[in-house]
Each structure stands twice: as structure tokens, then as C-alpha cells.
Amino acid sequence: MSPEAEIVEVFALAEGRYVLHARAGLDEPIDSITLPNLSFSASAIFAR
């Protein structure tokens, strides 16, 4: 997560290494690999 840039990065463990799964800006959705029905806007993380 980069609070200054208001970007969230989601990493997933694959073959013993963490790889970037998703990168989202404020108005972009974040989807969970572990919880398939979990999706929310990255803006929900940052206080305004």
C-alpha cells in the first residue's frame, strides 16, 4: 500500500514466492483471491 500515491497492491503466494496479483488506484476495484466474493473500491481504505 502506498498512502501517498493512494495505490493498493495485492500479492499472492505462488510457488513459494509472493507475486503481484492486483494494483488498484482510488476508483478501481480490489478483488480477493482467497475470498472470491470480496470486492471493494480501493478508496474504502483511505480516509478522506
C-alpha positions in Angstrom: 0.0 0.0 0.0 1.2 3.5 -0.8 -0.7 6.1 1.2 0.9 9.0 -0.6 0.1 7.7 -4.1 -3.2 6.2 -2.9 -2.5 2.8 -4.5 -3.1 -0.6 -3.1 -1.1 -3.6 -4.2 -2.4 -7.2 -3.5 0.2 -10.0 -3.5 -0.5 -13.7 -3.7 1.8 -16.6 -2.7 2.6 -18.7 -5.8 5.2 -21.5 -5.9 6.8 -20.2 -2.6 7.1 -16.6 -3.8 4.8 -13.6 -3.5 3.7 -12.2 -6.9 1.7 -9.1 -7.6 -2.0 -10.1 -8.1 -3.5 -6.7 -8.5 -2.7 -3.0 -8.3 -5.6 -0.5 -7.8 -6.0 3.2 -7.6 -8.7 5.0 -5.7 -11.7 4.3 -8.0 -10.6 0.8 -9.0 -11.9 -2.4 -7.5 -9.8 -4.8 -5.4 -10.7 -8.5 -5.6 -9.6 -11.1 -3.2 -8.1 -14.4 -4.3 -8.9 -16.1 -1.0 -12.4 -14.8 -0.6 -14.0 -14.9 -4.1 -17.0 -12.8 -3.2 -14.9 -10.0 -1.6 -14.5 -6.9 -3.8 -14.4 -3.3 -2.8 -13.1 0.0 -4.1 -9.5 1.0 -3.1 -10.9 4.3 -1.9 -12.5 2.4 1.1 -9.0 2.0 2.6 -8.0 5.7 2.5 -9.5 8.2 4.9 -10.7 11.4 3.4 
